[in-house]
Amino acid sequence: MPVALRQGGLRYYFFSNEGQPPEPPHIHVKGGGRDAKIWLEPAISIADSYGFNPRELSNILRVVEDNRDLLLKAWHDHFGN
């Protein structure tokens, strides 16, 4: 489970086994017993969320937007595509 980023007490990571065929690039966010899945492509959007309130999700989306290049690079470096 490679961690691509830590910010605001949250871990931004992906699973090494993302299914076959692999899903499009996305990042999982976890912290304080809450978690979310955020698509990185084709557009940044929330796939799933459990426990985060709308304000927290807005902040998460902002962090993902600000770090999208870093997150996509980590994804492609790991999966080789």
N, C-alpha and C positions, 0 to 999 in steps of 0.2 A: 504494500500500500504506500506508494511514493507520495510524500507530502511536498507539494509545490510551493506552498506559502503558509505562513502563520501570521495572523493579524487580528488585533482586537479580541484575543482570547479564542479565536476560531482557527481551525485547521482546514486548509484547502488542499484536497488530495484526490487521487483517483485510484481505482483498483487495477492491479496488474492483469486480472482476468476479467475483461469487460464484455465477455460473451462472444459467441460466434454466430454470425459475423459481428465484429466489434461495433458498438454504437458510435454515433458521431462524437466528436470531441466534447467533453463535458467535465465538470469538476464537482466533487462532493464537498460539502461544507459541514463541519461538525463542531459542536461546543456546547457545554452546559446541558447535555441530554437532548439537544435539538439537532436536527440535520436537514440538509437540503441538497438537491441536485440541480445544477445550473448548466444549461447548454451553452457552449462557447461558439458554436457554428450551427446554422448559418448566421443566426443572430443570438445575442445573449438574452436568455430567457429562463424562467423558472420551470423546471421539469416536475419537481416534487418538493414539498416542504412539510416538515413535521416539527411543530413547536415554536418556530420563529414567528414573531408578529410582523405586521406590515412594515413598520419602521425598520426593524432589523433586516428584513428582506431587502428593503430599499438600500440600506447601507451595504449589504452583501453584494447587491448588483453593482453598486458604485465601485466597490473594491475589485470586483471581477472586471469591470470595464477598464479601470485604471491599470490593471495588471494582465489584461487579456493576452498581450504578446508573450509575456513570461509564461503564462499558463499554457498557451498553445505550444510554445517551444518545449516545455516539459512533457506535454502529451506526445508530441511528435518525436522527441528524443527517445522516449520510453518505448513507444510502439513502432518506431521506425517508418512512419508514413507521413 
